[in-house]
């Protein structure tokens, strides 16, 4: 189980009370009715905005949709009276509501907007709060490195401002991020920093739960039991129901590992009514799996099988719910392509009608001898022009909505991509040329430092635009799952597990009628200590340049996902090979998608092809990387001339 994170403790006290302590429904209804009565009366817009925010708080436990509705109203009043602080809080509350609805993309958008507004008005406390909430979103999307960065910035700001509890929450989350990255020694270091921090500030967060998780992973079960038991006692005293529930489950797991199965079973039965009554799905999954393990250890396979079956059924429900949330977030963006196509057809029809009507009018003017006929036709033409203007306005409005929706999807996709400036911190001399065909892309890149190795991936998903971007979300999620959750480190095995994960996610199997959507990618694990690259490719290759010679290392011919077909009597898409590549100082590594050498252009309107692409790589290898992006853009621009870009393009260069 993941360590508990201090997710939303930096939200305003009223919201924290709702989330953590709860209120009796009758009291909440009474207070909500009173606030709504005042809101519906005659009062200034500034008062109405604040009342709407208060009503939103009160509704959170009763109805998230109602809470979201009043948060939006508060934002509208904030815009009318130009109150950026109120507007920022409105976006924060909307983000919290979307997080409660598991709509992570919408939550991210609102938290980012709130952060920018707080930054504009110089509200450091608000900035720190939003940094924490952004860290929560990145944690939930398994982008633990970026989450850690947000928590670190939040800690620094809160510590400078003297908000000790908020600073300690961020410090707890930093330790939790290291834990999720399996950096247990680093997690322990920050947990000890938090313990020292609490000694200085009594209101600081208790580090005992994270100590318990760390010691359990290190196999020090007695220490884990000590810290978890102490944490549970404090949570029970405070009435912290959510953290107490998770703490009991963690404690039961440790007790079971110590061989005290009856005691572990008693702890699970103690916490189950709370899990059941509050519908804590992830906690229920932990409860069921632990019960199955306990019965298995006690020699009761029938009960063990029953609980394990229930756990697997519940996990399917959780996975389905998570996938539906992702699909709902992307559905609007996917529909925009179809809508734009319809609008283009409508525009063409209107223009065609306008052309013919103008022609008819000219002919009628030339052949008509009667002034009366001319006047009638002019009136008809004027009416038609007015209709066409109205239709054009409607089309332009629809087109603007589509473009806005796709730009929104672009912000979502960009938020999942690592920042190039952070890439340059790892590789001082490097460049990234990234140019989607449409506003959003099926290509993406990823990198992560694990131990003394730096992992870099160049990924090309089936399609481009909205379908390609949707596939990129799936591929990015599976890459994070295999590396950060399963803990796989060998590039070939990472690709093999990703292949099976993508097949399972898209319900692909063997046979001609299966969906062929998939992923091509190259993955390198660079070790500067041993001067060796571990490389695996799925339908892609990498270049290594050394002293005037360009070497190509090819990966497996097949990509990730799609059906498994048999070649020469054996399936050729399950396992991927890891190649070891030795390098020297100042060697150059290039990773790329096939979009560059597939661009159409030249006098014969053919593909750029890989041979010309290699010549370009040789050319930029003999110069500094300062102008590599500009040179790449120029050769592609010159080649395709007036032709449209045919695919997303990605080229990464690294001086080793």
N, C-alpha and C positions, 0 to 999 in steps of 0.2 A: 504493500500500500504506500502511496505517496505520503511524504511528511506533510503535516498540516501547515498551510500557509496563512499568514495574517492577511487575508485577501482584501477585505473592505473595511478595516478598522479605522482608516483615515477619513471615511465619509463623515459627514456632519453627525453630531451626537444623536439627533432625532432618528436618522436612518440606522445608525449603529444599534440604537435601542430596538428598532423594529427587527433588524436582522438577527440580533444575538439574544435578546431578552424576551421579545414578544409582548403582546398585550392581549387582554381578554377581548373577544370580539365585540361584546356589548359596549365596552368602553371605547374601542376604536370607532364603532359605528356612531356612538353618541358624539364623539369629538369631530368625526368627519362631517356629520350633519350640521354641527354648530359652525364649522369653518365654511361649509358650502352656503349656509344661510347668510353669513357675513359677506362672502364672495359675491353672491347674487344681489346684494344691496348696493346702495350708492356709495362708492368709495373710489379714491384715486387709482389710476392705472398701476402706480408703483405698489400700492397696497394689494391690488388684485393679483399682481405678479407674485408677490411673496405668499399670499394666501393659496394660490394655485400650487406653489411649491410645497407648502405645508400639507395641503390635501393629498398631493402626490405621495408624500412620506407616509401618511396614514393609510393610504390605499395599498401600499406595497405588499403587506401581509394578507390583504383581502382579495385584491385583484391587480395583477401586474399590468394588464391592459388599461385599467382605469388609472393606475399610477402613471403609466406612460402618457396617457391622454392629457392629464393635468400638468405633467412636466412640459409637454409641448406648448400648452396654453401659457404657462409661465414664461417660456422662451419667446412667444409672440409679444407678450406685454413688454418683455425686456428689450426687444428690438424697437418697439414703438417709443419707449422712453429713453432709448440709447443707454441702457444700463448693462455694461459688458460683464460686470461681476455676476449679476442675476442671470444673464444669458449663459455664462460659463457654468454656473451651478445647474441650470436647466439641462445643458448638454451632459453634464456629469450624471444627473439623475436618469436621463434617458439611457445613457450608457449602462447604468446599473440595472435598469429594467430589461434592456436587451440581453445583458449577461444572465439575468434570471431566466430569460426565455431561451438561453443557449444560442442566441444569435450573435456569435462572436465578432463577425465582420462589422455589423452595425454598431456593436458596443465599442469596437476599436475606433471607428470613425468619430463617434461622439466624444470619447475620451481624448482623442487627438485634438479635436476642435476646442474642447474645454481647456486643454493645456495651452493652446496657442492664444486663447483669449486671456487666460490668467497671465501669460507671459507679456502680452501687450499692455496690461494695466499694472504690471510690476508686482503682482501678488505671489510672492515666493511660497507662501503656505499652500495656495491653490496649485501652483506648479508641482510642489512636492507630492500633493495628494494625487494629482493626475499621473505623475510618473509611477507611483505605486500601482494605480489602477491599470495603466498600460502594461506594467510588468505582469499583472494578473492575466491579461489577455494573452500575452506572449507565452506565459507558463501553460495556459490551457491549450494553446496551439503547439505546445512542445518545442517552442523556440527558446530553450532555456538560456542560451548565451545572451540573447537580446533582453530577455526578462531580467537576468542578473544585472545587466548594464542599467536598466531603468531603476531597479531597486537600489543600486549603488548611488545613482544620482539623487534619488529620493532620500536616502539616508544622509547624504552630505548636506542637502538643503535643510532637512528637519533638524539635524544636529546643530547647524549654524544658527537656526532660528530658536533653538531651545525647546522644541517640541519633542520631549524625551520619549513619550509613548509611541508616537508615530515613527520616530527614528529607530526605536527598538524593533517595531514591526518590520521595517525595511531590512534591518540587520538580520532578523529571523528569516526573512525571505531570501536574502543573499545566501545564508547557510543552506536553506532548502533547495536553492537552485544548484549549488555545488553537489548536494546530495543526489538530485535528479540526474545530474551529469556523471554520477558515480565517482566524483572527486571527494571521497570520504575524508581524507586528511584535511583538505581545504574546508570542507563542511564543519569538521571538528574545530578547526582554528576559529572560524567565525562564531560557532556556538560558544566557545570559551570567551570570545570578545563580548558576546551578548551577556554572558554570566557576569563578567566584570562590569558591564554597562549597568546591569540591574543592581549591582552592589552600590553604584553611585546614584542611581535614580530608581526609587522604590516603585514608581508606576510603570517601569519598563516591562516588556513582555517576558514571560517565563521561558527560559531556554530548555527546560526539562524534556518536552516532547521530542525535539530534534536530537538531543543527546541520546534519548532512548532509541530512536530510529538508527542513528549512526552506530551505536554500540551493537545493536542487533545485526547490522550488516557486517560488522567486524567480527562477529561470532562471540562477543563478550556478553553473554546472556544475563549474567548476574547484575552487571552494571546497567544493562538495558532495562531489566526488571525494576531496579531501584529507581531510575529516573522516570520511567513510565508510571509507576505506582504513585510517585510523588506528584507527577503532573495531573493524574486523574483525580487525586484528592483535592488539589487546588481548583480544578475545573468544576468539580461537584460543589465545592463551597461557593463558588461564584455563580452557579447556575448556568454555566456555559454548556448548553445542551449539545451543540454541534461538535465542539472539540472534545467534550466528555465521551460522546458516542464513539468517535474515532479512537480516542485514547484507550477505551475499554477493549476495542477490537485489537489494537496493537498489543496491549498487555496480554490478552488471551493468546495471541499468536506466539509471543515470547514464552509464556508459561507452557504452551503445548510443545515448543521446541525443547524445553527443559524436561519433558517427559511427564509433566503433571497434568494428565489429560482430563481428569475429573474436575480439577480446579478450572482449567481452561473452559470446559463445557459449562460450568456454573457461571462464569463471567459472560459467556455468549448468551445464555438464557436470560441473564440480568438485563442485557442491553437490547435484546430483540424486540420487546414491546415498543421501545422508543423508535427503533428503525422502522417497524411496521406502521405505527401510527403516523409517522412523519414522512413515509415513503422515501427514505434515503436509499436510492437504488444502488449506488456504488457500495454503500455500507452493507446493504443486504447481500450483495455479491460476495463481499469479504466474509460475512457471517456464514453463508452457505458453503463456501469452499473450505473454511476452517472446520465446520461441522463434519464435512465429508472426510477431511484428513484425520480428525480425531476418531471417528468411527472406524476408519481404516486401521489406525494404530491399535484400537481396542479389539480388533478381530471381528468387527461386525460389517462385513462387506455389503449386506443388503441395504442397511441404512446409509452407508458411505455412498453407494451407487445412487440412491434416491436423492441425497443432498447434492451430489455432483451433477446429476441430471438437471435439477432445479437451477443450479448455478449456471450451467451452460445455456439453458433457456433464457435466463435473465440477461446473460452477457449478449446473447443475440438481440434481445430487445434494446439494450443500451447501445450496441453498435448500430442497429437500425435507426434509433433515435438520433444518434450523432450524425449519421450519413444524411438523414432527412433534413436536419438543420443546415448542413452544408449545401445540400441541393436547393433548399428554399432560398438561401442567401444568394445562390448563383442563378436561380431560375429567371429572375427579371433581366439579368445581364444577357442570358442566352437568348431570350425572346427578342432582344433589340435587333439582331440580324434579320430575323424574319419580318419585323415591322418596317425596317428601313427598306427592304426589298419591295414590300407592298407600296410604300410611299413613293419610291422611285417609279414604279409602274403607273401609279396614279398621276404623278407629275408628267410623265411622258404622254399619258392620255389627254391631260388638260392642254399641254402644249400642242398636241396634234389637232385637237378641236379648235384651238385658237388659230392655228395656221389655216385650216380649212375655212373657218368662218371669215377670216380676213380675205381669203381668195374669193369666196362667194360674194362678199361685199364689193370687191373691186370689179368682178364680172358684172354684177347687177348695176353698178354705177355706170359702167361703159355701155351696157346694152339698154339701159332704161332711159326712156325719153321723158318719163314723167317725174316731176319734182316730188310728187306725193309719195311715190315708191321709194325714192332716195331717203326721204325723211323717216319713213317707217323702218327701213333697214338700219339707219343710223341709231334709232332708238333701241332696236333689238340688239345691235352690236354693243351699245353702251351698257345695256342690262347684262349682256353676256360678260363683258369686261369686268363689271362689278362682281359678278359671280366668280369669275376666275381669280380676281384679287382676293376675294374672301377665301376661296379654296387654297390659294397660295399661302395666305396667312396661316390657315389651319395646318397645311403641310409643313411650313417652316416651324410652327410651334411643336408639332410632333417630332420633327427632326431634331429640334433643340432638346426635347425631352430624352430622345434616344442618345444623343451625344453626351448629355449630362449623366445618363445612366451608365454608359460605357466608361466615361471618365471616372465615375465613382468606382466601377469595377477595377479600373487601372490603379486607383489609390489603394484598394484592397490588396491587389496583387503585389504592388510595390512594397506594401508594408510587410509582406512575407519574405521579400528578397533581402539578403544581407547588404549592408551599405559598402560602397566601393572604397570609401575612405578607411573603413575598418580593415578591408582587404589589404590596403597598402601599408597598414601597420604590421601585418604579418609578412608581406612581401614588399620590401622598400622599392624595388625596381620592377614594376609590373603595369599592366593595363588591361582594361576590360572594354571590348567593343560590343555593345548590346543594342540592337535595333529591331524592335518588333515590326512585323508587316502591318498590323493594325494597331489600334490604341493599346490593346492588351495582347499578351504573348503566350505561345505554347513552349517557348524556350525559357530556361532560367538557369542560374548558377547558384551554387551553395558551397560553403566552406566552414570548417570547424577545426579548432586545435584540440587534440586529445592527447594528453601526455606529451611526448616529444615528437609527435607526428602531426602534420597539418593535412587534413583531408580537403580535397577540392573536387567538385563535380560540375560537369557541363552537361546539361540535360535538354533533350529535344523531344517534346511530346507530339503525338499525332495531331495534325491540324494546326491551325493558328486562330487568332481572334478569340471569340468567346468559347468555342469548343476546346481549342488548344489550352486556353487559360484554365478551364475546368479540369482538364487532364493534368495540368501542371500542379494544381492544388492536391490532387490525389497522389501524384508522384512525390511531391515534397513531403506530404504527411507520411507516406510509407518509408521514405528515406529516413526521416526523423525517428520513426518507430523502430526500424531495424537497428539504427546506430545507437539511439539514446535509450530506448526501452529494452530491446533485446540484447544490447551491449556487443553487437557484432563489430569486429575491427578489420577483418580480412576483406579487401575490396571485392574479390570474386564471390565470397560468401554473402557479402552485403547485396550484390546484384542478384544472386540466386534467390535470396529470401525476398527481395523486392519483387522479383518476377512472380513468385507465388502469391505474395500479398496483393499485387495488382490484379492477377487472375481472379483471386477470391473476391476482391472488391467489385470487379466488373462482371462477375459470374461467367468467367471464360473457362473453357475446357478444351477437349479434343473434338475435332470435327470441322466440316466445312461451313456449318451454319453459325459458328461462334463469332462474336464481335472481335474485330481485329485491332481495336484501339490499343495503343501501346506506347512505349517509351524507348528512345535510343539515348545512351549516355556513356560518358567516360568518367571514371573515378580514379583519382590518384591519391595515395597516402605518401606524403613526402617526409622523409626522415633526414634532417640536416646533419645529425650526429654520425649516422652510418653512410651518409651520401648515397641513399638508395630510394627509389620510387617503387612502391607497390601499385601496379596498374591493372585495372580490369575494364573491359569495354563491352558494351551491349550494342552491336551494330555501329560502332564508332571506333576511331583511332586517335592517337596523339602524335605530335611531332616533337623531336628533341634535336636542337641545333647545337653543333659543337665544331668550332674552328673551321667554318666554311662548308660543313657537311650537314645535311638535313636527314635525320633518320625517322622513319615512320614505324610505330608500334601499333599493330592492329589487334583489336579485341575480338570477341566472339562475333560471328556473322549475324546472329539473331538478336533481336531487341528484347525488351521486357514486356510482359503481357501478351495478349493474343493467344490463339490456340497453339497447342503443342503438336507439331507434325513430325512424322517419322521420315528420316532420310537414311538410306542404306540399312534399314532394319532397326534403327534406334532413334529415340527422341532426342532432338538436338537443341533443346531450349530450357533445360532445367538447371544445369550447372554452368557456372562461368569461371574462367581460368584467371588466376592472378599471376601476372608477369613481374619479375624483379628487374628493374632498370637501374644500373649504376650511373651516377652522374658526377661531373667535376664542377668546381667553382666556375661561375660565369657561363655554364651551359644554359640554354634557353628552352623552356617547356611551353608548348602550345596545345591548348584544348579548344575544341570548336564544335559547332553543329554543322550540318550539311547545307544550311541555308545560304551561306556565302557562295560556295561553288555551284549552287543550283540556280543562281540568278540568271535570268534570260536577258540577252543583249547581243551586241556586236552586229556586224553587217548581216550575218546569216541568222540572227535571232536564235542563237543556241545558248546552252548553259555555259557559264564561265569555266566550268570543269575543274577537276582537282589539280591538273597539271599547272594551269595558270595560277591557281590558288597557292600551290607550293612555291612558284616563282615569287609571288608577292611576299610570302613568309620569309623566303631567303633574303629578299630586299630589305625588309624591316629588321631582320636579324643583324644586318651589317651596320645598323645605325642605333642610336639611342631610342628608348621607348617613348621619348617625349612627344614625338609626332606620329606614333604608330596608329592611333585612333583616326587622326586626320588623313593619313595615307590610305588606310583601309577604306574610309568613307569615299575618298577620291577615286580609287580604282573601281569601286562598285558603281559609283555615280557615272563615271566615264563609260563603263561597260554597258550598263543598262540603258543609258541615255534617256529617251522618253518612255521606255517600257516601265510598267508597274513593277514594284517589288513583289516577288513571287512567294517569299517565305520569310519567317523570322530568322534573324542572323545573330550569332554569338561567336566571339573569338576572345580567348583569354591568353595573355602572354606573361610568363614569369621568368625572371632571371634568377637562377639557382645559386 
